[in-house]
Amino acid sequence: MPFAMRQIITRRLFLLVASFIFHLLSSAQGKPIDVGKLNILFQNLQFEDAIAYLRSLEPVDSTNIEMVGYLAYSYSMAEDLGSADKYYQKLLEIDSNSISANQYLLKKYNYLNPELAKTFAQRLVILQPAKSAYLRNLGAILLRLNETDSAYKIYYRAYLLKPSDTKNILGITGILIEQRKFSKADSILEIGLSNDSMNIALVKMRMLSAYNAQDYISVIYFGRRLIGNENASSTALLQLAYSYYNLRRFTQCIETCEYMNNANLGGENVYYCEAKAYNKLRKYERSTELLKICLGLAISKKAEIYFYTLGENYEETKNYKESIKQYDTAFYLFRNPLMIYNCARLYDDKLKNKTMARKYYQKYFLIAKPESGEEKKVYEYVKSRLSDSN
């Protein structure tokens, strides 16, 4: 047989074998994923249908990273967390640098197991070092693990990346204030406020720094911006009232306390501050009246249920903001963590304010000590909400 003919036959045999191997591999891997179809299902929030479609294609013990990734996402959006956990873990085993897998597992373990969550946060920082949100996540975990020095370095890196980001500013200055490095915190806060003088989060942090440094003039300067603002907190306004008091500006102290009472931001501490100011003005009768209110609030064991019932009434009439105020006041006076949970629940379910809901869920999680069966159910629910929403 001529050499040229043998080459042609050999080439044809090679092509036949290659075609057969490709057919076998294609059969083992299943049909290709129709990404267009998946996108339509995702857009229409048809996650159960997406799962059914993907499972119809999925070979046994698939290691197809695209398939596993789509299934992990679909299960998480369908709120089948057990299956989502399985597929995100599988995705991580296939590719330890998977952004989506590391993000999901960070959220899952953020509060349940901070030490484990730290490994996912660190990996995300390595994978995307220019993303300040990942640095903040890591910094927050380090703070929960009492690794303050390391947390400061991480938050500082986030701040250097995006110095105009309010969350970065709050992260770094919060640590500095805790360390009583007020001047350094103030310099960072002043830069942020120079760009946005009415940023309430920065104003409150600046007031906190000044109050802890006993710089009452600065507390007043910044605190005036909170008057009339619905995002003003009782803590910051009480700092303002006491700053007036400490500077012997008793009339303005009283005016601030009255403003808080009228805005449903009052409570035992506000009445006490106001009573002290009236005492200094020698208006003892009014001071005594306020002190009696304080005593009534302090010793009345029924008052908590009164506030709670008021909250229920407002909740039933769909006045959720007023309801939250009642629950918040009940907690402020009697420190029952379930009142904080009620605030979180309303922000989450009724007002759809996930940021505020998360804030209250975190506060509840840090202070709750569940004993009864019902309290333990609430505690476990809050843990799951924090894991889902982080």
Residue pairs with C-beta under 8 A, 6 or more apart in sequence:
28 59
29 59
29 64
30 57
30 58
30 59
30 62
31 57
33 54
33 57
33 66
33 67
33 70
34 53
37 53
38 50
38 53
38 54
38 70
41 47
41 49
41 50
41 53
42 50
42 74
42 77
45 77
47 74
47 75
47 77
47 78
48 78
50 70
50 74
51 71
51 74
51 75
51 78
51 80
54 67
54 70
54 71
54 74
55 71
57 67
58 67
58 71
62 68
63 94
65 91
65 94
65 95
65 98
68 87
68 90
68 91
68 94
69 91
69 98
69 100
71 83
71 87
72 84
72 87
72 88
72 90
72 91
72 100
72 101
72 104
73 100
75 81
75 83
75 84
75 86
75 87
76 84
76 88
76 104
81 388
84 104
85 108
88 100
88 101
88 104
88 105
89 101
89 105
91 98
91 100
91 101
92 98
92 101
92 102
92 105
95 101
96 123
97 123
97 127
99 124
99 127
99 128
102 120
102 123
102 124
102 127
103 120
103 124
105 117
105 120
106 117
106 120
106 121
106 124
106 137
106 390
107 387
107 388
107 389
107 390
108 387
109 116
109 117
109 120
109 387
110 117
110 137
110 141
110 386
110 387
110 390
111 117
111 365
111 383
111 386
111 387
111 390
112 383
112 387
114 141
114 144
114 145
115 145
117 141
118 138
118 141
118 142
118 145
121 134
121 137
121 138
121 141
122 138
124 131
124 134
124 137
124 138
125 131
125 134
125 135
125 138
125 154
128 134
130 161
131 161
132 157
132 158
132 159
132 161
132 162
132 165
132 168
133 167
135 154
135 155
135 157
135 158
135 161
136 154
136 155
136 158
136 167
136 168
136 171
138 154
139 151
139 152
139 154
139 155
139 158
139 171
140 151
140 171
142 148
142 150
142 151
142 154
143 151
143 175
148 175
148 178
148 179
151 175
152 172
152 175
152 176
155 168
155 171
155 172
155 175
156 172
158 165
158 168
158 171
158 172
159 165
159 168
159 169
159 171
159 172
159 188
161 168
162 168
163 169
163 191
164 192
164 195
166 192
166 196
166 199
166 201
166 202
169 188
169 189
169 192
169 202
169 205
170 201
170 202
170 205
172 185
172 188
173 185
173 188
173 189
173 205
173 209
174 205
176 182
176 184
176 185
176 188
177 185
177 205
177 208
177 209
177 212
180 212
182 209
182 210
182 212
182 213
182 215
185 205
185 209
186 206
186 209
186 210
189 202
189 205
189 206
189 209
190 206
192 199
192 202
193 199
193 202
193 203
193 206
196 202
197 225
198 225
200 225
200 226
200 229
200 231
200 232
203 222
203 223
203 225
203 226
203 236
204 226
204 233
204 235
204 236
206 218
206 222
207 218
207 219
207 222
207 223
207 236
207 239
207 240
208 236
208 239
210 216
210 218
210 219
210 222
211 219
211 239
211 242
211 243
214 246
216 243
216 244
216 246
216 247
217 243
217 247
219 239
219 240
219 243
220 240
220 243
220 244
220 247
223 236
223 237
223 239
223 240
223 243
224 240
226 232
226 236
226 237
226 240
227 256
227 259
232 263
232 265
233 265
234 260
234 265
234 266
234 267
234 270
234 332
237 256
237 259
237 260
237 265
238 260
238 269
238 270
238 273
240 256
241 253
241 256
241 257
241 260
241 270
241 273
241 274
242 253
242 273
244 250
244 252
244 253
244 256
244 277
245 253
245 273
245 276
245 277
245 280
248 280
250 277
250 278
250 280
250 281
251 277
251 281
253 273
253 274
253 277
254 274
254 277
254 278
254 281
257 266
257 270
257 271
257 273
257 274
257 277
258 274
260 266
260 270
261 270
261 271
264 322
264 325
264 329
266 329
267 297
267 329
267 332
267 333
268 294
268 297
268 298
268 332
268 333
271 290
271 291
271 293
271 294
271 297
272 290
272 291
272 294
274 290
275 286
275 287
275 288
275 290
275 291
275 294
276 287
278 284
278 286
278 287
278 290
279 287
296 303
297 303
297 333
303 330
303 333
303 334
304 330
304 333
304 334
304 336
304 339
307 326
307 327
307 329
307 330
307 333
307 339
308 326
308 327
308 330
308 339
308 342
310 323
310 326
311 323
311 324
311 326
311 327
311 330
311 342
312 323
313 323
314 320
314 322
314 323
314 326
315 323
315 346
315 350
318 350
320 346
320 350
320 351
321 351
323 346
324 342
324 343
324 346
324 347
327 339
327 340
327 342
327 343
327 346
328 339
328 340
328 343
330 336
330 339
331 337
331 339
331 340
331 343
335 367
337 364
337 367
337 368
337 369
338 375
338 378
340 360
340 363
340 364
340 367
341 360
341 361
341 364
341 368
341 378
341 382
343 360
344 357
344 358
344 359
344 360
344 361
344 363
344 364
344 382
344 385
345 357
347 353
347 354
347 356
347 357
347 360
348 354
348 357
348 361
348 385
354 389
357 385
357 389
358 386
358 389
358 390
361 382
361 385
361 386
361 389
362 386
364 382
365 379
365 382
365 383
365 386
368 375
368 378
368 379
368 382
370 376
370 378
370 379
